[in-house]
Amino acid sequence: MSYHNLVTSEISPEMFVFMKTKTYVCDINQSLVIMKSMLFTLLLVVLPLQMMAKTNGSTSPVDLKGLFNDKLQKSIVEDIPIRAEISGSEFLVLSFEAPIMDMAITLYKDGVMVIQKSLSVFSGDIETLDLTFWGAGEYSLKLTTPRGTAVYGNFQLE
């Protein structure tokens, strides 16, 4: 018995291209489904880890005092639109609730300047200073601008 002449249908070139294109489109759709499921799984894993990292770290606020000169109102503002907190014992996190131009951030440890930085920020910006290199001690934070802002705060790391 010969199987050689069993399949005798001819496929036209147009039909062949159509079949290849359909296969290619199916492969792309299948790849997209796989990529979407991988992205969903990644987000499902990463977002809870991020939430745990934020909630497990202990934070303590730094009491800021001084004068904040608001350029827009041309007056001294009683409420300081800057929040400072220590995250764990590793980071000083500064949150800004108003735009501040040409601000100088100076951090002292045991009376010695360890960080000096100049920057401009917008409302909602966050600046994080890494304290792991400097370790335990008495810290003083000073925030100044050429317009007369002088805000300071003290904290201790153990």
C-alpha positions, 0 to 999 in steps of 0.5 A: 500500500502506497501512501504517496498519493493519498493527499492530493489537494493543492493549496493556492498561494493566497490561501497559504498566505492567509493561513500563515497570517492567521497563525501569526496573528494567533501567536501574537494574541497568545503572546499578549495574553501571556504578557498581560497575565505576567504583568498582572502577577507581577503587580499582584506580588509587588504592590502588597510588598510595597504596602508592607514596606511602607507600613512596617517602617517606623516613622517619627516626626521632626518638630520644625520651628522658625519662620517661613516667608511665603513669596506669593503673599509677601508675608510671614506664614505661621504654618510651615508648609514643610513636614519632616520625619525620620523613617526607621533610623535610616532616612530623613524625609522632607515633604513640601506643601508649597513651592519653594525656590532656592532653598538651602538644606543643611544637616548637622550631626553633633555640631558638624555639617554633614549635608548641604544641598540647594534645591527648588521644590514644588507642592507635593515634592518629597526629598529624602536624605540618607542617614545610614552613613552618618549613624547615631547622634544628635542632628540639627536640620536647617532650611533657609531661602534668600527671602528670609525663610529660616526653619530648623528642627532637631532630632536624635538617632540611636 
